[in-house]
Amino acid sequence: MGKLQDKVAVITGGASGIGAATARLFVSEGAKVVLVDLNEEKGKAFEKELKTLNAEALFIKANITSEEDVANIFKQTVEAFGTVDVVFNNAGIGRVHPSHDLEYSEWRNTVNVDLDGVFLVARESIREMLETGGGTIVNTASMYGWVGSPGSAAYNAAKGGVINLTRSLALEYADKNIRVNSLCPGFIDTPIIPEDDKQTLAGMTPMKRLGLADEMAKAVLFMASDDSSYMTGNSLIVDGGYTAQ
């Protein structure tokens, strides 16, 4: 029996990177997965890939900043699989830009996706879990929710918000059998990082390498499964030692 045997897991940002690696791991542990992403081409292709492995998978195109889209994610999930047990609240964006040149519209877009979107997905998750007796939520924050980074004011603010949102929701629903934790990745070798930047970022990390999406997926599995049954309101930093400096 897998650690998520017969559980239904919703993964936002599920078509690539950490989200896709987590979907693969969840499927190997017995889960049925719902892949949520704006990239329809990648999402449908990944759904097909998982189904060829005899996994139960469903792709839903959605914008997590839209209340209507988020509500539809859970409506379709329940229609397809009957319940929601695990939510990996992972979709997000990031951009480095000098703060004095940062347009307010750019600030709002980053905070809207990286914080507001996380709240909307968490809120809908909790609504469903209250109906079905509980579940687990893992929010993707960042090591940059703990430390600052020049040119990342909006991202830092949003990810710091995710960490404290996680604490707040965890306390509010701890007695409802809903656990809420967050993952704080460091520099991870995913398509979001330009090839030209990878060597520099690896050099900034005490372990002198980038993290792997599969390593993040294992951390998410720990928080999503009963292996972490007495853990809520926590933020798991997986950053190769960066924040220990």
C-alpha atoms as one frame of an Amber mdcrd trajectory, in Angstrom:
protein
   0.000   0.000   0.000   1.276   3.444  -0.902   1.432   6.360   1.491  -1.419
   8.048  -0.388  -3.295   4.926  -1.449  -6.673   5.867  -2.971  -6.306   9.498
  -1.847  -7.388  12.273  -4.200  -4.742  14.992  -4.598  -5.158  18.360  -6.292
  -1.874  19.894  -7.499  -1.806  23.471  -8.785   1.059  24.349 -11.095   0.946
  20.639 -11.817   2.079  20.549 -15.437   5.810  21.077 -14.876   8.613  21.534
 -12.342   7.947  20.716  -8.705   4.246  20.207  -9.365   4.840  17.565 -12.039
   7.502  15.791  -9.969   5.084  15.690  -7.049   2.301  14.315  -9.248   4.555
  11.480 -10.404   5.525  10.643  -6.830   1.940  10.844  -5.571   0.780   8.467
  -8.323   3.534   6.014  -7.389   2.186   6.146  -3.827  -1.348   5.262  -4.921
  -2.977   8.676  -5.302  -5.434   9.878  -7.904  -4.181  13.260  -9.110  -5.840
  16.376 -10.459  -3.393  18.547 -12.388  -4.224  22.252 -12.409  -2.334  24.625
 -14.683  -2.789  27.505 -17.127  -0.704  25.704 -19.744  -3.319  23.519 -21.409
  -0.926  21.890 -23.870   1.505  20.744 -21.196  -1.283  19.830 -18.806  -3.104
  17.584 -21.262   0.138  15.954 -22.382   1.091  15.215 -18.781  -2.384  13.855
 -18.023  -1.972  11.486 -20.987   1.504  10.471 -19.798   0.222   9.557 -16.340
  -2.699   7.626 -17.759  -0.324   5.514 -19.851   1.149   4.462 -16.487  -2.343
   3.324 -15.436  -2.698   6.266 -13.087  -6.005   7.998 -12.486  -5.360  11.587
 -13.558  -7.372  14.609 -14.606  -6.178  17.914 -16.046  -8.107  21.133 -15.355
  -7.110  24.433 -16.924  -7.568  27.177 -14.336  -6.323  30.575 -13.185  -5.895
  30.440  -9.423  -6.562  34.186  -9.123 -10.128  33.628 -10.372 -12.663  32.678
  -7.696 -14.821  31.078 -10.386 -11.945  28.996 -11.752 -10.886  27.865  -8.285
 -14.429  26.831  -7.362 -14.595  24.889 -10.633 -11.382  22.992  -9.792 -13.021
  21.455  -6.750 -16.378  20.959  -8.428 -14.761  18.948 -11.224 -12.546  17.041
  -8.801 -15.480  15.938  -6.668 -17.490  15.025  -9.759 -14.615  12.896 -11.054
 -13.279  11.318  -7.866 -15.827  11.984  -5.116 -13.635  13.839  -2.628 -10.474
  15.890  -2.003  -7.925  14.542   0.482  -4.709  16.399  -0.361  -4.038  19.791
  -1.915  -0.571  20.860  -3.041  -1.107  24.613  -3.411   1.907  25.128  -5.623
   1.201  27.529  -8.515   3.210  30.733  -8.447   5.350  33.204 -10.363   8.547
  35.107  -9.704  10.433  38.012 -11.223  13.527  39.987 -10.232  13.135  43.725
 -10.775  14.601  46.791  -8.992  11.995  48.029  -6.530  12.306  51.687  -7.521
  11.369  50.737 -11.092   8.669  48.239 -10.134   5.299  49.170 -11.561   2.426
  48.797  -9.135   0.696  46.547 -11.678   3.703  44.181 -11.534   3.615  44.216
  -7.716  -0.110  43.446  -7.744   0.289  40.635 -10.276   2.971  38.902  -8.205
   1.081  39.237  -4.933  -2.170  38.287  -6.648  -0.779  34.978  -7.899   1.663
  34.108  -5.099  -0.495  35.079  -2.113  -4.086  35.801  -3.119  -4.211  32.730
  -5.351  -2.821  30.552  -2.581  -5.545  31.849  -0.255  -8.322  31.205  -2.784
  -7.203  27.609  -3.334  -6.727  27.034   0.399 -10.158  28.480   1.192 -11.892
  26.226  -1.329  -9.864  23.249  -0.098 -10.969  23.874   3.454 -14.611  24.252
   2.457 -14.497  20.812   0.854 -12.497  19.212   3.659 -14.903  20.479   6.310
 -17.624  18.564   4.465 -15.649  15.339   4.226 -13.898  15.129   7.595 -10.468
  16.621   6.974  -7.394  16.522   4.784  -3.958  18.004   4.251  -2.837  21.182
   2.496   0.736  21.985   1.514   1.338  25.565   0.367   4.430  26.434  -1.643
   6.212  29.353  -0.021   9.960  29.897  -0.478  13.198  30.376   1.411  12.645
  33.967   0.250   9.683  34.103   2.581  12.269  33.938   5.383  15.091  36.104
   4.015  15.229  39.091   1.724  16.639  39.244  -1.782  17.463  42.429  -3.721
  14.987  43.032  -6.517  12.434  40.564  -5.155  10.306  42.817  -2.958   6.941
  41.619  -4.244   7.973  37.959  -4.240   9.502  38.239  -0.748   6.369  39.910
   0.585   4.020  37.385  -0.996   5.975  34.325   0.126   6.342  35.710   3.649
   2.582  36.117   3.567   2.141  32.480   2.545   4.177  31.344   5.542   2.036
  33.297   7.998  -1.182  32.401   6.152  -0.166  28.775   6.630   0.243  29.284
  10.372  -3.087  31.059  10.665  -5.068  28.443   8.755  -3.333  25.617  10.618
  -4.398  27.055  13.973  -7.920  27.814  12.810  -8.607  24.279  11.573  -6.328
  22.141  13.759  -9.317  20.670  15.595 -11.129  19.922  12.328  -8.616  17.283
  11.151  -7.205  19.678   8.542  -3.434  20.049   8.582  -1.775  22.966   6.771
   1.974  23.227   6.227   4.225  24.936   3.707   7.229  24.008   1.615  10.029
  26.574   1.371  12.285  25.576  -1.532  15.653  27.066  -2.301  17.064  27.299
  -5.814  15.578  24.342  -7.679  16.651  23.052 -11.088  13.397  23.611 -12.972
  12.562  25.350 -16.269  11.754  28.571 -14.388  15.496  29.185 -13.803  17.404
  30.347 -16.912  20.340  28.106 -17.832  22.704  31.102 -17.619  21.797  31.639
 -13.948  22.102  28.079 -12.698  25.846  28.048 -12.026  25.665  31.362 -10.136
  22.746  30.214  -7.980  24.452  26.907  -7.234  27.519  28.856  -6.103  25.368
  30.869  -3.680  24.155  27.657  -2.006  26.295  26.022   0.713  25.803  22.573
  -0.866  27.093  24.067  -4.170  24.317  22.646  -6.286  20.709  23.327  -7.177
  17.969  21.303  -5.588  16.004  18.800  -7.625  12.267  18.816  -8.212  12.182
  15.192  -7.051  13.722  16.247  -3.725  10.977  18.811  -3.238   8.347  16.220
  -4.119   9.588  13.935  -1.343   9.232  16.779   1.153   5.688  17.434  -0.075
   4.828  13.734   0.249   6.023  13.791   3.856   3.761  16.733   4.696   0.804
  15.351   2.727   0.897  11.862   4.213   0.412  10.382   7.665   4.195  10.441
   8.128   3.656  14.022   9.381   0.419  13.339  11.263   1.396  15.540  14.258
   2.696  18.424  12.144   0.689  21.515  11.279   1.450  25.210  10.905   5.048
  24.436  10.016   7.244  25.590   7.148   9.740  23.046   5.891  12.815  24.791
   4.463  14.572  22.680   1.821  17.274  24.994   0.475  20.680  23.330   0.545
  21.627  25.397   3.605  21.003  28.834   2.085  19.036  30.292   5.005  21.511
  28.900   7.542  24.152  31.388   6.364
